[in-house]
């Protein structure tokens, strides 16, 4: 978790700062800095200090963190309707390749279905037609699911009238809540071993 070297080389080349100095410099609590060190988000070294072993953070790492957390000021005001329009255009542009792919696949399936209908209507062909209908229905369902996910993302992204827009951390938290979690594989139960 604690990296012995930084990007440029050895951490020893930088001036090392205590956790207290880092916290004051960045405006965070000491607990936050310690937590980030343990998670590996902040590189630090452990050295002997006046009270035993302590974490020290290179000054270049503090500068990097400050650059990441600085926010550029917006010089012009954006109205909520123009923001919504811009967001909708971005979502439409992002979804256009998917939409085209779905439409092309549906058109291919329609052509296949028409070709199957033109042939002799034997039982095997009827099964193929039913399978194609099922595939079209599943594609329509995928499209509806995708559309509902997009609407949910837009709803999360836009503040309600009279509300302040959510902070970046709140938007990230909302996004993480709405992403599906991976299913855990069931664990096998251990059978007890009888001792003789």
LUMDOPA-776697 format. One line per 3 residues: for each residue x, y, z of N, C-alpha, C, CB. Coordinates in steps of 0.05 Angstrom, whole numbers, always signed. Glycine has a CB too. Layout:
// residues N
X,Y,Z,X,Y,Z,X,Y,Z,X,Y,Z; ... .
This chain:
// residues 196
+16,-24,+0,+0,+0,+0,+17,+25,+0,-18,+0,+24; +39,+24,+14,+56,+48,+15,+78,+44,-5,+68,+52,+44; +80,+61,-25,+99,+58,-46,+126,+68,-38,+89,+74,-71 .
+147,+52,-42,+174,+60,-35,+185,+80,-55,+192,+37,-32; +174,+82,-79,+184,+100,-99,+161,+115,-112,+200,+86,-120; +166,+140,-121,+146,+154,-136,+152,+153,-166,+144,+184,-127 .
+138,+168,-182,+141,+167,-211,+169,+175,-220,+120,+184,-225; +180,+195,-208,+206,+206,-217,+230,+190,-207,+209,+235,-209; +226,+174,-187,+249,+159,-176,+244,+155,-146,+275,+174,-181 .
+264,+159,-131,+263,+153,-102,+247,+176,-88,+290,+150,-90; +232,+168,-68,+217,+187,-52,+236,+205,-36,+197,+173,-33; +260,+194,-30,+279,+208,-14,+288,+234,-27,+304,+191,-9 .
+285,+238,-53,+293,+263,-67,+275,+286,-59,+292,+259,-97; +250,+281,-52,+231,+301,-45,+233,+308,-15,+202,+293,-51; +223,+332,-9,+220,+339,+19,+197,+324,+30,+217,+371,+24 .
+200,+311,+53,+179,+295,+64,+162,+311,+84,+190,+269,+78; +136,+308,+82,+118,+323,+100,+104,+304,+118,+98,+339,+83; +98,+313,+143,+83,+296,+162,+54,+296,+154,+87,+307,+191 .
+39,+278,+165,+10,+276,+159,-4,+302,+167,-2,+252,+174; +5,+314,+190,-7,+339,+199,-2,+361,+179,+4,+346,+227; +22,+363,+168,+28,+383,+148,+12,+379,+123,+58,+383,+142 .
+10,+354,+114,-6,+348,+90,-35,+356,+94,-3,+318,+83; -46,+348,+117,-74,+354,+122,-79,+384,+122,-83,+342,+150; -61,+400,+135,-65,+429,+135,-62,+440,+107,-44,+441,+155 .
-42,+430,+92,-37,+440,+65,-61,+436,+47,-13,+427,+54; -74,+412,+49,-96,+405,+31,-123,+412,+41,-95,+376,+25; -125,+418,+67,-151,+425,+79,-167,+400,+86,-167,+442,+60 .
-154,+377,+90,-167,+352,+98,-161,+347,+127,-158,+329,+80; -174,+327,+139,-168,+319,+166,-144,+299,+165,-192,+307,+180; -131,+296,+187,-109,+276,+189,-120,+248,+184,-95,+278,+216 .
-144,+243,+194,-157,+216,+190,-160,+210,+161,-184,+215,+205; -169,+230,+145,-173,+226,+117,-146,+220,+103,-185,+252,+104; -125,+234,+110,-99,+229,+98,-90,+201,+105,-78,+250,+108 .
-93,+193,+131,-85,+165,+139,-101,+144,+123,-89,+161,+169; -127,+149,+120,-144,+130,+106,-135,+127,+77,-174,+139,+107; -129,+150,+64,-120,+149,+36,-93,+136,+33,-119,+178,+25 .
-76,+139,+53,-50,+125,+52,-55,+95,+54,-31,+134,+76; -72,+86,+72,-77,+58,+75,-90,+46,+51,-94,+53,+100; -107,+61,+37,-120,+51,+12,-101,+52,-12,-145,+68,+6 .
-78,+65,-9,-59,+67,-31,-65,+91,-49,-60,+42,-47; -82,+109,-41,-89,+132,-58,-67,+154,-55,-116,+143,-50; -53,+153,-33,-32,+173,-28,-6,+156,-22,-39,+192,-4 .
+15,+163,-36,+40,+148,-32,+54,+161,-7,+59,+150,-57; +65,+144,+9,+79,+153,+33,+100,+132,+41,+59,+157,+57; +118,+141,+58,+138,+122,+69,+136,+123,+99,+167,+130,+60 .
+144,+101,+112,+143,+100,+141,+172,+102,+151,+130,+73,+151; +177,+122,+167,+204,+127,+178,+202,+133,+208,+218,+151,+163; +224,+130,+221,+225,+137,+249,+222,+167,+253,+251,+126,+262 .
+204,+175,+270,+200,+203,+276,+205,+207,+305,+171,+211,+268; +197,+230,+316,+202,+236,+344,+186,+219,+363,+196,+266,+349; +164,+207,+353,+147,+190,+370,+145,+162,+360,+119,+202,+371 .
+165,+152,+346,+165,+125,+335,+160,+127,+305,+142,+108,+349; +152,+104,+293,+148,+103,+265,+124,+121,+257,+143,+75,+255; +128,+137,+235,+108,+155,+225,+108,+154,+195,+113,+184,+235 .
+85,+161,+184,+83,+163,+155,+92,+191,+147,+53,+158,+145; +107,+192,+125,+115,+217,+113,+107,+216,+83,+146,+222,+116; +97,+239,+74,+87,+241,+46,+106,+260,+31,+57,+251,+45 .
+115,+252,+7,+132,+270,-9,+117,+295,-17,+144,+255,-33; +131,+317,-19,+118,+342,-26,+107,+341,-55,+139,+365,-25; +119,+326,-73,+109,+323,-100,+82,+309,-101,+129,+308,-118 .
+78,+290,-82,+52,+276,-80,+30,+296,-71,+54,+252,-61; +37,+314,-53,+18,+334,-43,+10,+353,-66,+29,+350,-19; +30,+360,-83,+24,+378,-106,+6,+364,-125,+51,+386,-120 .
+11,+338,-130,-6,+322,-148,-35,+321,-138,+5,+294,-152; -38,+316,-112,-65,+315,-100,-79,+342,-102,-63,+306,-70; -64,+363,-97,-76,+390,-99,-85,+396,-128,-55,+412,-90 .
-69,+388,-148,-77,+392,-176,-102,+377,-183,-54,+383,-195; -105,+353,-172,-128,+336,-177,-153,+348,-164,-124,+307,-167; -150,+358,-140,-174,+368,-125,-181,+397,-132,-169,+366,-96 .
-163,+412,-145,-170,+439,-153,-192,+439,-174,-145,+455,-163; -210,+458,-172,-232,+460,-191,-228,+486,-207,-260,+459,-177; -231,+484,-233,-229,+507,-250,-254,+524,-247,-224,+500,-280 .
-252,+550,-244,-277,+566,-242,-291,+568,-269,-270,+594,-231; -317,+569,-268,-333,+572,-292,-338,+602,-296,-361,+556,-291; -330,+612,-319,-332,+641,-323,-358,+650,-334,-310,+650,-342 .
-375,+632,-343,-401,+640,-353,-423,+623,-340,-403,+637,-384; -446,+634,-338,-469,+620,-326,-482,+603,-347,-489,+640,-313; -491,+579,-339,-505,+561,-357,-533,+558,-345,-491,+534,-361 .
-553,+563,-362,-580,+559,-353,-587,+530,-352,-601,+575,-370; -606,+522,-335,-614,+494,-333,-625,+483,-359,-635,+491,-311; -642,+498,-374,-651,+487,-399,-628,+482,-420,-672,+506,-412 .
-609,+501,-421,-587,+497,-440,-569,+473,-431,-570,+522,-443; -566,+470,-405,-551,+447,-395,-565,+421,-402,-546,+450,-364; -591,+421,-398,-607,+397,-404,-605,+391,-434,-636,+401,-396 .
-606,+411,-451,-604,+407,-480,-576,+396,-487,-609,+433,-495; -556,+407,-476,-528,+398,-481,-525,+369,-472,-508,+416,-467; -535,+363,-448,-534,+336,-438,-549,+316,-456,-545,+335,-409 .
-572,+324,-465,-588,+307,-483,-573,+303,-509,-615,+319,-488; -560,+324,-520,-545,+321,-544,-521,+302,-540,-535,+348,-554; -508,+304,-517,-485,+286,-512,-494,+257,-509,-471,+295,-486 .
-517,+253,-496,-527,+226,-492,-536,+215,-520,-551,+226,-473; -548,+231,-536,-557,+222,-562,-533,+215,-580,-574,+244,-576; -512,+232,-579,-488,+226,-594,-475,+201,-585,-468,+250,-592 .
-475,+196,-559,-463,+172,-548,-479,+147,-555,-461,+174,-517; -505,+150,-556,-522,+127,-561,-527,+121,-591,-549,+131,-548; -519,+140,-608,-525,+137,-637,-513,+111,-648,-514,+161,-652 .
-488,+104,-643,-478,+79,-654,-493,+55,-644,-448,+75,-647; -501,+54,-619,-517,+32,-608,-544,+31,-622,-520,+35,-577; -557,+54,-625,-583,+55,-637,-582,+45,-666,-594,+83,-636 .
-561,+54,-681,-558,+45,-708,-553,+15,-710,-534,+60,-722; -537,+4,-692,-532,-24,-691,-558,-40,-686,-511,-31,-670; -574,-30,-667,-599,-44,-661,-618,-43,-685,-612,-31,-636 .
-620,-19,-698,-637,-16,-721,-628,-34,-744,-638,+13,-730; -602,-35,-748,-591,-52,-770,-597,-82,-764,-561,-48,-773; -593,-89,-739,-599,-117,-732,-629,-124,-735,-589,-123,-703 .
-645,-105,-726,-674,-110,-729,-682,-112,-759,-690,-87,-715; -670,-95,-776,-676,-96,-804,-666,-123,-816,-662,-73,-819; -643,-132,-808,-633,-159,-816,-652,-181,-808,-605,-164,-805 .
-662,-179,-783,-681,-199,-774,-707,-198,-789,-686,-195,-744; -716,-174,-796,-741,-172,-811,-737,-184,-839,-749,-142,-814; -714,-179,-851,-709,-192,-878,-708,-222,-876,-682,-181,-889 .
-695,-232,-855,-694,-261,-851,-722,-272,-846,-676,-268,-827; -737,-258,-831,-765,-266,-825,-781,-267,-851,-778,-248,-804; -779,-246,-867,-793,-245,-893,-784,-268,-911,-788,-218,-907 .
-758,-273,-912,-748,-295,-928,-759,-322,-918,-717,-296,-928; -761,-325,-892,-771,-350,-881,-801,-353,-887,-767,-352,-851; -816,-331,-886,-844,-333,-893,-849,-340,-922,-858,-306,-886 .
-831,-331,-939,-834,-337,-968,-829,-367,-974,-815,-320,-984; -814,-380,-958,-808,-408,-962,-832,-425,-953,-783,-417,-946; -829,-451,-957,-850,-470,-949,-854,-468,-919,-842,-499,-957 .
-878,-468,-909,-884,-464,-880,-884,-490,-865,-912,-450,-877; -861,-503,-865,-859,-529,-849,-855,-523,-820,-836,-546,-860; -856,-543,-804,-853,-540,-775,-826,-527,-767,-857,-567,-761 .
-806,-535,-781,-779,-525,-775,-778,-495,-780,-758,-539,-791; -790,-486,-802,-790,-458,-808,-807,-442,-788,-801,-454,-837; -829,-454,-779,-845,-441,-759,-829,-437,-733,-870,-457,-753 .
-813,-457,-726,-796,-454,-702,-775,-431,-706,-781,-481,-696; -763,-430,-730,-744,-409,-736,-757,-382,-734,-732,-413,-764; -782,-380,-745,-796,-354,-743,-802,-346,-714,-823,-356,-759 .
-810,-366,-698,-815,-360,-670,-790,-351,-656,-827,-385,-656; -767,-364,-663,-742,-356,-651,-734,-328,-658,-719,-376,-659; -739,-320,-684,-733,-293,-693,-751,-273,-679,-736,-291,-723 .
-777,-280,-675,-795,-262,-660,-785,-258,-632,-823,-274,-660; -775,-280,-620,-765,-278,-593,-740,-260,-592,-758,-306,-582; -723,-263,-612,-699,-246,-613,-706,-217,-617,-680,-256,-635 .
-725,-211,-634,-735,-184,-637,-746,-173,-611,-756,-182,-660; -761,-189,-597,-773,-180,-572,-751,-174,-552,-792,-201,-561; -730,-191,-551,-708,-187,-532,-693,-162,-539,-689,-211,-531 .
-689,-156,-565,-675,-131,-573,-692,-107,-565,-670,-131,-603; -718,-109,-569,-736,-87,-561,-734,-82,-531,-765,-92,-569; -733,-104,-515,-731,-102,-486,-705,-90,-478,-735,-130,-473 .
-683,-98,-491,-657,-86,-486,-657,-56,-492,-635,-99,-503; -670,-48,-513,-672,-20,-521,-688,-5,-499,-685,-17,-548; -710,-16,-490,-726,-3,-469,-710,-1,-443,-752,-19,-464 .
-695,-22,-436,-679,-22,-412,-657,+0,-414,-665,-49,-407; -645,+1,-437,-624,+21,-442,-635,+49,-440,-611,+17,-469; -659,+53,-451,-672,+79,-450,-679,+87,-422,-698,+79,-467 .
-688,+68,-406,-695,+74,-378,-670,+80,-362,-710,+51,-365; -648,+67,-368,-622,+73,-354,-613,+101,-362,-600,+53,-362; -616,+109,-387,-609,+136,-395,-626,+157,-381,-611,+139,-426 .
-652,+152,-380,-670,+170,-366,-663,+173,-337,-699,+162,-369; -655,+151,-324,-646,+152,-296,-621,+168,-293,-642,+123,-285; -602,+165,-312,-577,+180,-311,-583,+210,-314,-558,+171,-332 .
-601,+217,-332,-608,+245,-336,-621,+256,-311,-627,+248,-361; -639,+240,-299,-652,+249,-275,-633,+253,-252,-674,+228,-266; -612,+236,-250,-592,+239,-229,-575,+263,-235,-574,+213,-227 .
-569,+268,-261,-551,+290,-268,-563,+317,-265,-542,+286,-297; -589,+320,-269,-602,+346,-268,-614,+351,-241,-623,+348,-290; -610,+374,-229,-623,+380,-204,-652,+386,-208,-609,+404,-190 .
-668,+381,-188,-697,+387,-189,-700,+417,-187,-712,+372,-166; -722,+429,-197,-726,+458,-195,-725,+467,-166,-753,+466,-209; -710,+488,-161,-708,+498,-134,-685,+486,-118,-734,+495,-120 .
-673,+465,-128,-651,+451,-113,-625,+461,-124,-653,+420,-116; -604,+460,-107,-577,+466,-116,-567,+441,-129,-559,+474,-93; -550,+444,-150,-539,+420,-163,-522,+404,-143,-522,+428,-188 .
-522,+377,-145,-507,+361,-126,-477,+364,-131,-514,+331,-129; -461,+361,-110,-432,+363,-113,-422,+339,-129,-419,+364,-85; -396,+341,-137,-384,+319,-153,-385,+293,-136,-355,+326,-161 .
-379,+295,-111,-379,+271,-94,-407,+259,-92,-368,+277,-66; -428,+276,-89,-455,+266,-88,-463,+252,-114,-474,+289,-81; -456,+265,-137,-462,+252,-163,-448,+225,-165,-454,+271,-186 .
-422,+224,-157,-408,+198,-158,-421,+178,-140,-379,+202,-149; -429,+186,-116,-443,+168,-97,-469,+158,-109,-448,+183,-70; -485,+176,-121,-510,+168,-134,-505,+149,-157,-525,+193,-144 .
-484,+155,-173,-478,+137,-195,-470,+109,-185,-455,+149,-212; -454,+108,-164,-445,+82,-153,-469,+66,-142,-424,+86,-131; -489,+81,-130,-513,+67,-120,-529,+54,-143,-530,+87,-104 .
-529,+67,-166,-546,+58,-188,-532,+38,-207,-555,+82,-204; -506,+33,-203,-493,+13,-220,-498,-15,-209,-462,+18,-222; -503,-34,-226,-509,-61,-216,-484,-74,-204,-520,-79,-239 .
-489,-89,-182,-467,-102,-168,-463,-130,-180,-472,-103,-138; -438,-139,-181,-433,-166,-191,-444,-186,-171,-403,-171,-195; -455,-208,-182,-466,-228,-164,-443,-245,-154,-487,-246,-179 .
-445,-252,-129,-424,-268,-117,-430,-297,-122,-422,-263,-86; -409,-313,-127,-413,-341,-133,-420,-355,-106,-387,-354,-146; -439,-374,-107,-446,-388,-82,-422,-405,-72,-471,-406,-86 .
-418,-403,-46,-396,-418,-34,-406,-447,-28,-386,-404,-9; -387,-465,-32,-394,-493,-25,-392,-497,+5,-375,-513,-40; -411,-513,+15,-412,-518,+43,-391,-540,+49,-440,-526,+53 .
-378,-537,+71,-359,-558,+79,-373,-580,+94,-336,-546,+96; -366,-604,+87,-378,-627,+101,-361,-633,+125,-381,-651,+83; -373,-636,+149,-357,-642,+173,-344,-669,+170,-374,-640,+198 .
-319,-670,+180,-304,-696,+179,-306,-709,+206,-273,-691,+172; -315,-733,+206,-317,-748,+231,-290,-759,+239,-339,-771,+229; -283,-755,+264,-258,-765,+274,-262,-792,+287,-245,-745,+294 .
-243,-810,+284,-245,-836,+296,-234,-837,+323,-231,-856,+278 .
